[in-house]
């Protein structure tokens, strides 16, 4: 299952394990951030066409959009993210960057 995070505008995913059951987990109906099927199709086409282009994120109103640094991180291939993580961590641990504190 997956959907758009209404708070941040990002795409989220959930893994479902059909043989794992916990009766104490409360079911919460998903929030449908896009009302029309046409909008959902357009968003998926944008995401699937070029996941690095953040245009699909703008299709849903969100209260706390991702920062430019966060978008840069998401748009970096996972294999190339380590230097970005190290940079953020060094700024955060040095206490020199208020933006880094928001990201981590």
SVG drawing of the C-alpha trace seen along z (x, -y; Angstrom):
<svg xmlns="http://www.w3.org/2000/svg" viewBox="-13 -27 45 43">
<polyline fill="none" stroke="black" stroke-width="0.4" points="0.0,0.0 1.3,-3.5 0.2,-7.1 1.1,-10.7 2.0,-12.1 -0.4,-15.0 1.8,-16.6 5.0,-16.8 3.9,-16.0 6.2,-13.0 5.5,-9.5 5.3,-6.9 5.1,-3.1 4.0,-0.4 5.0,3.2 2.3,5.7 3.2,9.1 0.1,11.3 1.3,14.0 2.0,11.6 -0.9,10.7 -1.4,8.5 -5.0,8.1 -4.0,5.1 -3.1,2.9 -5.9,0.5 -6.9,0.1 -6.8,-3.5 -8.5,-4.4 -6.0,-6.0 -6.2,-9.6 -7.1,-10.2 -5.1,-13.3 -6.2,-13.3 -9.9,-13.2 -10.2,-12.4 -9.0,-9.4 -7.6,-11.7 -5.4,-13.5 -4.2,-10.1 -3.3,-9.0 -1.5,-12.2 0.5,-12.0 1.5,-8.4 2.5,-9.3 4.7,-12.2 6.3,-10.0 6.9,-7.1 8.1,-9.3 10.8,-11.1 10.9,-10.4 13.6,-13.1 11.4,-15.9 9.5,-17.1 6.5,-18.3 4.4,-15.4 4.9,-16.6 3.2,-19.9 -0.1,-18.2 -1.0,-17.8 -1.2,-20.7 1.0,-20.0 1.7,-22.0 5.4,-21.3 6.9,-20.9 10.4,-19.4 13.4,-21.7 15.7,-22.1 18.3,-20.0 15.8,-17.2 14.7,-17.2 18.3,-17.1 18.8,-14.1 15.7,-12.3 16.8,-13.0 20.2,-11.5 20.6,-7.8 20.9,-5.7 24.4,-4.6 25.5,-8.3 23.9,-9.5 26.6,-8.7 28.6,-12.0 25.3,-14.0 24.6,-12.1 28.1,-12.6 27.9,-16.4 24.5,-16.7 25.8,-14.7 29.0,-16.8 27.0,-20.0 24.5,-18.7 27.1,-17.4 29.1,-20.6 25.9,-22.6 26.6,-24.9 23.5,-24.4 19.9,-24.9 18.6,-23.5 20.6,-20.3 18.8,-19.9 15.5,-20.1 16.5,-17.4 17.8,-14.8"/>
</svg>
